[in-house]
Amino acid sequence: MADKREDKDKDKVEGEGSYSGTKDYNQRTKKFIDSGKVDEAARDAEPASEQEKHEMQKAERLGKERAKK
């Protein structure tokens, strides 16, 4: 009986990583991919104009610069 309890407690460990969060993310990601809406979502995420494209590129560049520090 103690072994079963230890197994349950082991699954609940949420230290550096979140097992339940990872499992939930993986399930939702698979469901989204299986829905066939990936290409549509990618098109919807594209910048609407050249100006927006440049703003997105600038934001990405700034974010990467901060991440290096």
N, C-alpha and C positions, 0 to 999 in steps of 0.2 A: 504494500500500500504506500509506503514511503517513497518508493521509486516512481510511482505514477505522479505523486505530488511534486517531486523534484523536477520531473519532466515538464509539468505545467508551469512551475515557477521559472524554469529555464526559458520557456517561450515568452515570458512576460518581461524579460530583461530589456530595458530600454536605456542603455548607456549612450555610448558614442553614436550608435545607429539605432534606428527605430524599426524593429522587425515588423510591427503591425503597420507602420507607415509605408515601409517598402512593399509589403504584401498588397496593401490597398492601392498604391501607385501602380504596381505591376498589373494588377487586375483591371484597373481603369484604363491603363494604356493599351492593354490587349483588346479590351472591349472597343475602344476608340478605333484602333487599327482595323479590327474585324468589321467595323461599321461601314468601311469604305469611304469615309469622309476626309481622309488625310489630304488628298490632292485639293479638295475644295477649301479646306482650312489653310493650306499653304498659299493658295491663290488669294484668299481673303486677307492674309497677313502681309501680302506684298504692299510696298508703299504706293500711295495713290498718285504721287507726283514726283518729279525729279527733286523738288525741294524737300519733300518728306524723306526721300531716299537718302539725300545728303545729311539730313538731320539724324536719321537712324544710324548712318555710318559714323558720324561724329560722336554720337552717344556711345556706340560700341567701342570706338577708339579710346574715349575718355575712361570708360569702364575698365578696359584692359590696362590702361596706364596705372590706374589706382590699384588694380589687382597685383601688379608687379612689385609694389612697395612693401 
